[in-house]
C-alpha cells in the first residue's frame, strides 16, 4: 500500500511513497542501515523544503527515512558558552523558543523558520542576518555507506549560503542514495544578557521600536520582532501550502551587481559573508510575476519569492510556474534563478 505524504510536506502536495521508516532511537540505526542499504531512499525532515512529484498510481519507489529522535541535553559549558545537544527530530522553532526561555541567546533571528533541527544544518538555514552554522559546534550523523556514527566539527561542515557538506555529499552520488542522516546537532550559545543583538537586517530595528522595545533589546525581544516580521511577509504553511523561499537569492560578482543596479534603480543588493547577493523577490516582482496564478499554484501577492498551493496544486502546477518565473527573470535580467527546495525526483 503506498504511504501518503501530503501531511508530511508543507507545500501540501498529494504524494505517495513505497515505505516510511521513522527513526525513534539511535540504536535502531545499524539495523535500519543494513535493511535499506540496497534500496533507493530519501531523508525527510519537516518537509518544509520539499517538492514531491508522484501520484497514487506511481508512488515514489523510495524508502522515506524520517527522524523522530527527540531530546535536548546540556553539555559541559566551555569558554562562557552554554552547550546543548539537540536531537534531529525536534521542531526548529520550538527549540529556538526553548533556548530563549532558558536564558540563552544566539538563535533569536532564526525564530519561526519551519522544519526540524536535523534539517537546519543541511541547507544552513539563515534569516535576518544570521546563519545557523555560526551557532553550531558539531553535527552528528549516521553514515549509510560506512554503517556507523560520524561527528563533523563545524569547521568541516562547509557552511555557506544555503549550503553545507551534507547537502553536497548527499547529492554527490545518485540523488536517491543520500549518505548522511543527521541524528543530533550541538550548539554553543551565550547567556541572553551577554548576547550582542544582530539588528543589521532591514526592518528589525523599526519593528522593535514599533513594539516599544528600548535598546539594547534582549534576544527574546528580537525573536518577537522577527516573528512579527515573518508573520507579516510569509504565509503560514499551516494555512497556505508553501516552502518559504522557492528560489535562492542569486550570488553574483560585485561588478555584475553594480552593472545591473545601475540599469535597474531600486534593485536591492546585499553584502554578507563576503558575498554579493541580489534580491530574487525583487527580480521576480519586476519581471511581472508577483501574484500570478497557474492552475492551483500561485506566486504570493505578499512576497514574490514564495509559491503557494491554493488547495489542490500538483507538482506539475508548481514546477511549471517556477519554470515560467525562471524564464521571465532570464528574459528581463539575464539571470537564471536556482530553486531552493529539494525536488524529488529531481528535474
Ligand atoms: N522584495 C521585493 N518584492 C517581493 C519580495 C521582496 O521587491 O515580493 C525585495 C524588497 O526590497 C525586500 C527585499 O526584497 O526588502 C528582501 O526581502 P526579504 O527581507 O523578505 O528577504 P529575502 O531576501 O527575500 C531572505 C531569505 C528568507 C529570510 C529573509 C530574511 C533566501 C532565499 N530567503 O529572503 O528565507 O526569511 O531573507 O532574512 O535567502 C526561506 O529560506 O525560506 C526564507 C524565507
Boltz pocket constraint, residues with backbone or C-beta under 6 A from the ligand:
constraints:
  - pocket:
      binder: B
      contacts: [[A, 126], [A, 127], [A, 128], [A, 129], [A, 201], [A, 202], [A, 233], [A, 234], [A, 243], [A, 244], [A, 245], [A, 246], [A, 247], [A, 248], [A, 249], [A, 266], [A, 268], [A, 278], [A, 279], [A, 280], [A, 281], [A, 282], [A, 283], [A, 285], [A, 290], [A, 300], [A, 302], [A, 303], [A, 304], [A, 305], [A, 340]]
      max_distance: 6.0
